[in-house]
Amino acid sequence: MKGFLDWFKSSNKMKRWILLILAGMLLACYGLAEILVMKEISFGEVAKIVVIFVIGFIAIVLGLVFSNKRTMEILIESTDKRMENRKNVNINSLIFNKTVYDKGPNIVVIGGGTGLNTVLTGLKRYTSNVTAIVTISDYGEGTTQSRKELELLPLNDVKDSLISLANNEGEIEKLFNYQFERGKFKGFDFFDIYFSAMQEINENFEDAIVKCGDVLNMTGKVIPVTLDEMNIIAELANGYIVEEKSKISEVVSDKITKINRILLSPSNCKPAPGVLETIKNADCIVIGPGSLYTNVIPNLLVNGVAKAIKESAAIKVYVSNIMTEPGQTDDYGVSDHINAIVEHCGQGIVDYCIYDTGEVVPEFIKRYNLEGQDLVDQDIDKVKGISFLQRNLSMIKDDLIRHDPNLVASAIIELVCDDLKYQDKQNDPQYVMLNNKLREEKRIKRDMDRRDKRLKQEKKGKRIKVEKGKSKFSDKYSDRIVSIKEADAETRYKKLNK
């Protein structure tokens, strides 16, 4: 009853449309009643009745349209932290326990590191049926004090994925990463203690991971790709073998070579319970972004994982990295990333590739160049049999070039919507919800971009005019690009004249 009454709160702005519908019904009924009771009808009276009926009918239609629109706005306001009036709505009383999201697409994300967590952060806003398949190995790089004492497996990727799926990421991150500084627990991580307790209560490692999310009311779930402790072995192009993950980049750079292939040790790592079933039942499987040879490919090499992905009816999406990685993917293009995955796992593991436009502020690219990194070359014409989607995916965070969680997620959801449309499921609740959410996201972003542009113009005290024939990027950064090119030319001239 309380949930029903919440619809009539003034903050929800629903009463006006309900009243408009009622008024329209009264006018339409009045028009019909007049026709039924009248004995003689003149042209003027007919015109009057028709006008009243039409006004009533239009009022009903407008009331229904705007009430539905407002319902969607309430949904957005209640799930989007950027909306200022988010606190004015109690979404749990309006859509019971987010049943709309529970009917969302079943999306599986495979990988590790910040790339995986970026995708999870964005996707949880569209569906509750998101599953992260992660590694539970530190690849032989040592262990922490609390892990030794509590006899735990490496859980960094599990912890980070749970944080990404949390409804309040900031607070959960502080809690999970908290390290005790005094007392008997000095040096212990809170998450290790918490997970150890969950494992003892549930008497099962996999169930403990699931319950960790349930207890804290997190969206989606996290499962390990394997319960076996595995290590990465890199075979380089010159035949050199590197058996320590942390030394791969260093050895590749020192030997001036490249990675030929990655192997797992032991080679017969078994998938954890539920992994293959989760992949089989997925609507969409997302691979990457992340370190190609140390985060992405190793998960695909676990026995049966690549085979399950290829046999699944799901959409297989690879999200390409924006920047190359020193000692791993030097001078790599989009095609090199995809070819490396195909060479390790075989054809049919990727249907779509989403890659960035490459429009990154030149100053930041210059900083990465100094570290031996560059933009991933967009050489998509070198790959056949895969559909490519170029999208604006990047953002600058803490002076670093990163994937934008919202942009990556919206690009993936667009693919899911297109697939549903292809299956003629435009009236499916899943399609309607996702499509409306995408439209609203685009509207919000458009409004925010306009606001930011207006603020910049007001700050400069003038309007910025874009010349015809020039892209927004070249117009915005043309002076910086010219200065960088001049600096590079001067540097090359000095080197030649030494």
C-alpha angles and dihedrals in degrees: 000000000000091000090052093050091050088071089068097055113122091235091062093058092212101120094073092058094044089052090047090054091049091048090050091050091051093050093046092048091047091053092050092046092052091055092050097050100039116102097191124028123202125193092252093051091048090052091050093050093046092050091050092048093047092048090050093048092049090049091053092049094046091047092052094046096048094041089055090046091050091049089057091046089054089052091051094044091051097050102035116081091199093068111099095212094048092119092058094073132063102208094185090065093046102045108024110244092330094292088164090064093043086063091052124117120291103244124183120197119197124192141061145247127039093326093063092045091051091057092046092050091056100040096052088070091064105038143009091213096083121128127191116207107199143170122257096195130099088201092239095302097133136269140257127249094250092049090052094049095043094039094231132162118241106284105173095115091043091051094047092048092050089051091051091052094048119111089225103037097173097056095040090050091053091048098046094045095045114123119200112241101192144023127034091321095055109144093016121125116230093225092055091053092045094049093045089056092047090050093052093046094049096034089215131088097215093045090049091058092050093047091050088065095040094053092053093042095242125172117251125348143270126224130178117245090222138356091216118103102242137184133202123239119192122205110201127211091251091056095257116142122217115194099180121073094210092057099048097090093043095050093045090053094044094047092044090228138110139241114274098185144335124235133189124230113238091032094206099064108161122222115251118252112283097018098105093041091051091051092047093053096045124119091201132015118202121198119193158307102190144081101334100214101030105035110020109034098041091063090052092052095063108112113277098002098103091042091051091050093051092047094046118102089221126115107262112215129183116197107206124222118252097215132035120245121233113245092011114051105011111168091359122155129199088269092055092053093050094043091052090054092046093047090054098040108020135243121316098043094107127044100166135024122201114200136175127258090236093232097141125150105269094228091062093047088052090055091052090048089060088058092050096260132122141172114290107256112247096224095149093148088075093067124071130193096031128098115228127208119192112206138164099257106152135096136168115245122173089346090303129115107241140165112263107237094214095047094047092047094048090051090053093045090051088060091050091050091049090051092050090048090050088055089052092246099135090131094049110117088230092057094043092051095046095044093049091046091052092050092050092048090053091049092050092048092047091051092047092049090050091049092049091047091049092050091050091049092049090049092052091041094230142075120254115230120202115214118231115259094028125102120237088245096054091044093050098045103025094112092048093047091051092049092049092049091049091050091050092048091050091050092051091047092053091049092051093050097048 
